[in-house]
Amino acid sequence: MSQPPGQQPPQGGFGAPQEPPQGNPQPAQGNPQPPQGPPQTPPPPQTQPPTQPGHGFPQVPGHAPGPTPGQAPGQAPGYGYPQQPGPYQQQPGPYGRQPGPYGQQPNPYQQQPGPYGQQPGPYGQQAGQGHPQQQFAGAPAPGGQGGDGGSAKRKPALIVGAAAAALLVIGGGVYFATSGDDGDKKPVAEKSEAGGPSASPSVDQGDGKGDGREVDEDLNAGRKPGEAKVLWLMKNDVDLPRNGSDVYGPWVVGDTVVKGMYRGISGYSVADGKRKWTVDLPADLCAAPARTTTDGKIVIGVKNGTTSKADCADLQMIDLRTGKAGWKKSIKKNGIWDLMSDISLAISGDTVTVARTGNSNAFRVSDGTELFGKQPGDCQPYAFAGGPKLIAASNCRTGDVDNPQQQIQEIDPVSGKARWTYRVKRGWEVDRVYSVSPLVVSLKKEKEWSILSLRENGTFRSGLISDKGDTFAPDCGSAFAVFGKSLDGCTGVAADADTFYMATAPGSGLARTNKVVAFDLNTGKPRWKAAAPAEHVVKPLRMEGSDVLLYVEAGYNKGGGIATLAPTGGAPKTLLQHPASTSRIESTFYNAKVVYEDGRCIVASGRVSARNDKEELETKTMMAFGN
């Protein structure tokens, strides 16, 4: 039950002010790691919480990312992990604020303030048709892998040092800032069209007739009884810029799996991995939504030129069922402060939203018609979460960038009008939306972090309170993205009507493992904890009926797989056990993205890069398993 007006939930657990505990998980030897950093609540980062908890929201302990997901202890990072070391730098917070460095985790045993410390009343205006309802922000927590970086959308300044590339470390990874190597070529401004059937990238179908691999040419040669087959393994065939490229997707539409990278988006057969179609782009792919429309259409962002001055300002619709490019248009700039160096996209129904600092637009996916633009008033959306509902995070003009005022709204995807408004406590910022229905939101305030749940009408439901000692590590996309942050698309979390499920951060060492914690959305308290299989790390992907669908990461000489967890907890039930003999391949995918559909599991690298052209073309980019 939520607290009555004027009362605050008990302190402690998630977000309670604490000192960093001893023995934070250490990265595996030889595995470059971003700075550690969240608190102890649900997902994000770790840092020292403030002395005063947020409005009644219990403060969250730190969130500490462990070794790179899927990587065996002591193993070198997979392809795509940045090759150069770089100085850890503070991550820019939304709207230019600079949160403190991440890495310190609150001490779960520090004395905490009394549960009912006097604080401003959390309940203000009653929520209604677009009217803000004052609620308490949530519990504190630092920035990190789950709440990766602020929502600032300013074009990043070029960082130049002795080398052409420097690394900006952000809560969970690094971003390459370089001078670029495209020269000053004029942009090719022609309509993208789907290419006809083209040569497929190097694909090993696991039948012993592979592509010249020196070892284990038959990917299924070492398969044991009960283990799934390797359906195919794909290698990169794209000549990439020197710092590599993020990978967008994969999206599965019918019998096609689609991913985008650099200057193209391609569809492949889920059965054998062979390319079915490609849409070539005139410039870099720079944004994509987490999901497609129900009929398989998507709108992507493409840069409006090939020089370093190009913005992510062109939209391209593509039908992923056929590989045909549809409408294309440029986003009209709305004033000199409409910065489009980075945008974020979200799809809800037949609407795609385009968000950036201080401005937003929405278009009909089917025909490109603009549905709505900049909102009236002093509060403007800077990011959206899509799916069955369209949720907006807005920043309100206050004149004080160090003390922001933000709000959460459900938006009508056709008219753009707010159905309700929830005003976040001053100083807190909307970081991520872990679920739109039920609505579960991650909030951050410099080094603090909290998670709250809202009811269908936008009123406060609960704030999550974790047990002492638990840290969390949601995966919210590429660590290389700095400003173009979407609200949705996180894994490591799932929710049903009354329960929110989140994975803890794995420990370090040879036997690194973790667990899933289930939280009651009506009280915010943990219901149960379920351990991952021995020496494995699990990550919730989504709900599968009433069960939680899990990806079981590959471990040291242990294959990954797909499992489910009952809503009552217990031991995970295996649906697909990947071969142990290919675990060393499965664990090399950097920032792996996993999709499970129709009994097949597809694992794709979230980024592709290498030290030289030869290694680049040997980089494994996607792998499929099935029975």
N, C-alpha and C positions, 0 to 999 in steps of 0.2 A: 504494500500500500504506500502511496506517496504521503509525505508529511503534510499535516494541516497547515494552513497559512500561519506564518510567523515562526513555525518550528523548523529546525534543520535536522536532516538525517544524521544519525550517529557518526562521529568522526572515526577515522581509522581505516585500515584496508585501503582501497583505491583512493589515492590522492591525499592521504593523511600526511601532514608535513613530516619529513623524516630526513635523516642524514644518509648519505650514500653508504650502503652496506659493503662489507668486505667480500671479496671473492666474486666480483662480477664475471660472467662468462668471458673467457679469453678466446680470441680467434685461433683457429687451428694453425699450427706452424706452417709457414709458407703460404698462407691464405690471406691476401690483403683484405683488411676489414675497414669499413667506415667507422667513425667514432661511435661508441655505444651511447645509447641514450634514452630510454623512456622510463616512466614511472610505473608504479604498480597498480594498475587498474586494468582496464581492458587493454587496448592496443598500443599506442605510440611510444614515445621516447623516454629518456631518463635524464633527470637533472635534479637540482635541489629545489624542492617545492617552497612556496612562499610561507611566511610565518602565519598568515591568516588564510584559511581555506576559502574557496569560492562560496558564493551564497549557498550555504547549507549543503554544498556538495562535498561528500567525503573526499579527501585527497588521495590521489592515486600514487601508488609506489611506482618505481621506475620500470621502464621497458627496455630490456637489453637484448639487442640482436646478437645472435650467435654467429657461428661460421656461416659462410655462404650456403644457402639452402641446397641440399642434395650433394654437398661436397664431402668426401671422405676426409677424416682428420689427417693432417699432414700432407694432403694432396694439393698440388698447385691449382690455382683457380682455373675455371674453365674458360674456353674461348669467349671473348666479349668482355672479360674483366679488364679494367684499365691496366695497361702495361707499365705506365710510368708512375712512380710514387709522386705524391704532391702534398703540399702543406695543408693540414686540416685548417679550414677557415670557417668562420661563423656563417651560418646559413641565413640568408636574408629572410626576414619574416614578412608577412603580408603587409603591403603598403609601406615598405621601406623600413620597418622596424627590424632591429637586429637582436634576435634572441641570444642569450648567453650560450656558450659552447656546451655541446652535449657531452655526456660521458659520465657525469656523477649521477649515481642512483640513490634515491632517498633511502635512509636507513629505516627498515621496517620496525625497529625496536625503540625508536626515539619516543620520548613522552609526547603525547598528543594533547591538543586542547580539548576541553570538555565538549561534549556532544551538542550542547545548546548555547554556544557562545553568542553574544548579542551581535546581530548583523542586520542590515537593512532588510525589510520585508521582501521576500522573493516574489510576491504576487502583486502585480499592478493592475493594468487594464485587463478586462476580460477579453479573451481572444474572440475574434469575430471575423466578419468579412474584411480581411485585410488590416484589421486593427491590431497593433502590437499588444502582446500580453507580456508584462514584465515577469520574468522567471529567473531563478538563479542559474548561474552559468554552469557550474559543474565542478568537478574536482580537479586539482592541479596535476600536471604531469609535464615532463620535458619533451623535447622534440626528438624524433627518431624514425625508425623504419616505418612504423605504422602511421605516424602523423608527419610524414616526410615534408618538412619544409613549409614555409608560409605560403600564402596565396598571392604574394606580390607578383605582379605581372609586368614589371618594368623590364625594358630590354637590358640584359646583363651587360655590364661594362666589359670591354675586352681586357683580358689579363695577359700581359706579355712579360716574359722573364728571359732567362738565358736560353730557354728552349721556346719553340713556337707554341707549345701547349702547356697549360698549367691545369692543375686539378682543383676544382672547388669542391670541397667535401660538404655534402648535405646529409641530413639525418638518415643515412642508410646507404650512401653511395657517393659517387663523384660525378662531376660534370666537366667535360672538356671544353675549355674556352680557347679557341685558336683563331689564327688570322684567316684560316680557310685556304683552300687551294683551287678555288674555281675561277680565280682571276676576275676580270670585269666583263665577262661574257654577257651579251644581251640576252634577256630572258626569252625563251621560246614560248610565245603566247598562242599556242594552238590548242584546239580541243583535244582532250585525251580520248583515245579510242582503244577499245580492246583489241589486242593483237590476236591474230589467228593462232591455231595450234603451233606451239613452238617447242624447241628441244627442251626436254625436262632437265632440271638440275640433276646432278649425279645422285642416283637413288639405288640403294642396296635393298633388294626385296627379301633378304634373309634366306635365300634359297641355295646359297653356295655359288651363285653365278653373279657375285657382287661386282663392285666397280674397281677392282684392283687393290683393295685394302691389303696391306701386308700381313695383318694378323686376323684370325677369326673371320675369314671370308664368309663362312656360313654363320650368320648371326644366331641361328637357332641350333647350332651344333651342340652346344653345351646345355641345352634346355632340359630341365628335369621334369618328371611327371607332375602334373598339377600346375606347372608354370605356363603363362601365356606365351604366345608366339610374338616375335618381333615381325610386324607386318612390313615395315620398311624403315629405312634410315636415309635422311636427306643431307646432302652437303651443299654449302654455299656455292652459287655460280655467278654472283654479282660482284663486279669490281667496285669496291666501296672507297669512300674518302679515307684518308690516312688514319682518322680516329674512329673508323667504323660507323655503325648506324644502329639506332634503336629498331626493334621489331614491333610492329603493331599487329594485334590479333594474338592467337589465331581465333577465327570465327568459323564455326561449322554450320553450313547451310545445306541440308539434305545430304547428298553424297560427296560434298565438296568441302575441303578445309582451306581457308583463305588466310593469308598473312601479307602484310605490307612492309616494305623496307626501302629506304633511300628514295629511288625515283620510280617505283613500280609497286603494283599490288597484284598478286597472283593467286589463282585457285588450283588446288591439287585434288586428285582422287583420294578419298579417305581409304580406299581399298588397297591401292598399290603405290600411292605417293607421286604418281606421274602428273605432270602439269597439264591442266585442261585449258587454261587461258591466262593471259596477262594484260593488264592495262598499264601502259607506259605513261609516266607523268613528265611534264615539261620541267619540273623542278622538284626539290625535296619534299617528300611526305613529311608533314610537321604536326599533324594532330589527327586523332581518330577517336570515336566513341567506344565505350566498353561493350556495347551491344548493337545489334542490327534491329531493323524493324521486323515484325513477325513474318513478313513476306520476303525477307532476305536482302533488303536494300540498306545501303550505308552511305553516309556523307563524310568525306575525309577533308582535312585541311592540307593545302599545297602552298608552298611559298610562291610569291608573285615575282620571282626572279631567281637568278643563280649566283648573285653576288652576295657578299657578307651583309649588305644593307637590305636584303629582301625581307619582307614580313610574311607571316603566316596568314595571308589575307584572301586566298582563293579557296572556294569550296567546289568539290567534285562529287556528284552522286554516282554510285556504281551499283548495279544489280548483281549481287554475288552469286545468284543462281545461274546467270548466263554469262557473266563477265563482260557485260555491255556497259559502257560509260553513258550516263545520262546527262542531265543539265549541269552547267558549270557557271559560276558567277563569282565576282569579286565582292568582298564585304566593303560597303561604303564607310569611309572614316567619318566619325561623328565628332569633329572638332580636333584641335591640335593635341589634346590629351588622350585621344583614343589610340592607345598603344597596342599595336597588333603584332608585336614581335613574337608573342606567344598567345595562343588561344586554347580554349578547351571546349570539347564538343560532347553533347549528351543527347540521346534519343529517347523519346517517350511517345508511344503511339506513332503518328505520322509526322511528328515534329522533331526537328533537330535544333538545339540551341547552340549559339556561338557566344562564349563568354570570355571576357578579358577585363582588365582593370577599368572600372568606371563605366563600362558599356556592355550591352548584350543585344543580340538579335535572335530571332527564331524564324525558321523557314519550314515550309511543308516539304517533307522528304520526297514525296511522289512527283511534285512538279516544280519545286524551287520557289514557290510563292512566299514572299515575306509575310509572316503572320503578326509579328510585333517586334518592337525595337526597344530603345531606351525607355526606362520606366519614369513616370512623373515623380517629382519629389526629390528629397536629399539622399534616399537609400537606393543603391543600384546593385543588382546582382553581379558577382564576379565569378561565379561558378554554379553549375547545376549538376544534379544527379538524376538520371533517367530510369526507365523501367515502367512498372505499372502506374507510377505517379511521377510528376515532375517537381522536384524539390530545388529551391534556389537558396543560395547563401548570399546575403547582401551586406554591403558595407555602407554605413550611414555617415554623411559628412559631419564632422564635429570640430574640425580645426585643430585637433590634437591627435597626431598620428601615433603617439605613444600610449594613448588610452582610447582604443577604437570602440565603436558601437556597431555591433552586427546583429543580424536577424535571420531567422529561418522562415521560409514561406513555402506553402504548396501553391503551385502556379497552374492555372488552367492552360493546358498546352496549345489551345487554339486561340484564345483571346489574350493570354498573358496576364490576366487579372489574378490577384492573390485570393485564394480561398480562405486562408487564415495566415496569421503572422505571429511568430514567437520571437520576442526580443531577448537576445542573450545578455547576460549580465555584462555591464560595461568593463572593457578591458580584455574580455575573452573573444576568441575568434573561432569560427567554424572551420574545422580542419578537414574532416572527411564525413561521408555518409556511408555507414556500413550496411544499412538496409533501408529501403524506402517504405516498405510495408512488411512488418511494422517498422516505424521510423526510429533508427538508432544512429546517433550522431556523435562524432568525436570533436571535442573542443580543446583549444590550447590557449595558454596565456604565458608567453615566454617559456619558462622552464616547467610550467605546470600542464597537466593534461587530465581530461576527464571524459567520461562517456555518459550521455543521457539518452533517455527514450521518451518520445512524445506519443500521445494518443492520436487517433485518426483525426480529431478536430484541432490538433496542434497544441493541446494543453499538456502540461508536464505529467509524465507518468512515473519515472523513477530515474535515479542516478546510480550507476553501477558501483558496487563496493566489493573490492577484491580482498582475498585473504592476504595477510602479511607474507611476504616472501615470494609471491607470484609476480612474474614479469611477463610481458606480452609482446608479440612481434608480428602484427598484421603486415601483409605484403601489399603495398598500395601502388605498385607500378614501378616504372623505370627510375632508378636512382639518378639517372642522367638528366631528367627533366627538372628544370629549375622553376620557371614561372608558369608554364602552361599546364596547370594542375587541374585535373578533373576531380570532382567530389567522390565519384563512384569508381568501381572497378577493383576494389580491394579483395584479396583472398586471405585465408587464415581466419575468416569470420563467416558466420551464417546465422540466420534467424528464422524462427517460425512465429506463430501468433503470440506466444507467451514466453519464449525462451530465446536468449542470445547466446551463441556458441563462439568461443574464441580460443585459439591455441596459445599456449605459453611459449616463451622464448626457450629454445633448446639450450641445454648445458654444453659444456665443452668437454673435450677428451674423446677417447675411442668409443665410448658407449653413450655418446650424446643422444638424448631423447627428450621428449616433452609430453604434454598432456593437453586435453581439451577441457575447458571449464565452461559449464552451463550456468547462465545467470537468469534468475526469475525477473522478467521485465516489469512485473507489478511491484516488486519490492527492491529490486536492484541487487539482491543478495545471491551468492553462489548456491546452486542447487546440488551439483555434484561435479566430480572431476573424473575423467577417464584417461588412463595412461595409454600412450602409444605402444605399439608392439616393441619388444625389447630391441634396443640399439637402433631404433628408427625414430624419425621425426614426422609427425602428421600435420596436415594443413587442411582445415575445412575449406571446401570449394563452394558449396551451395547446399540447399536442401534437396533430397531425393525422396519425394513423398513425405512421410513423417520422419525419415531418418536424415542424419547429417552425412553428406558425401565427403569423404576424405581422400586426399592424395597422400600416400605413404612414400616419403622420399627415399630414394636409393641410399643405402649406407655402404660402409666398407665391406665389399664383397657380398652385399645383400641387395637384391633387386628391390625396386620400388613397387608401387601397386596402387590399386583403388580399393577402398573399404567403406563401409557404412557404420554409423554409430547410432544406436537406438535412442529415442528421446528420453529414455530413462538412464542412459549411460551404460556402463559395463565395458566388455571387451569389444574392440572393433571386429566387424565381420568382413572377411576378405571377399571382394568381388572379382578382382583381377590381380594375380601375382606375377609381377614382371620377372624375367629370368635373372638369376644371380650372375650368370655368365656375361651379361651385358651391363652390369651395374656401373662399371667404370666409364661406359659411354653415357649412360643415363645421368650420371652425377656430374658430367662436364658442362651441362647447359647452364649458362650464367643467367641468374634471375629467371629461372624456368617458369614458363606459363603452361598451365595444364588444362586440358579440356577432356571431358568424358561424355561421350554420346554413343548410344546404340551399342554398348558393350565394347567400345574401342576407347583407348586412352591415347591422347596425342600430347606429347611433351615438346615444347618449342623453346628455343633460346630467346630471352628477352632483349638481347643485344648481340651483334656480331662484329668482332674486330679481331685483328691479329697483328703480329709483329712485321709481317712482310706479305707480299702478294701470294707466295706459294702457300703459306700457312692459311691465308684468308680463304683460298679455294679448297682447303682441306677441312675447314671448319664445319662441324656437324651442326645443323640448324634445327632439325625437327625429326622426331622419331615416333612411330606408332606401334601400339601393342593391342593384341586382341586374341580371342580364342579361335 
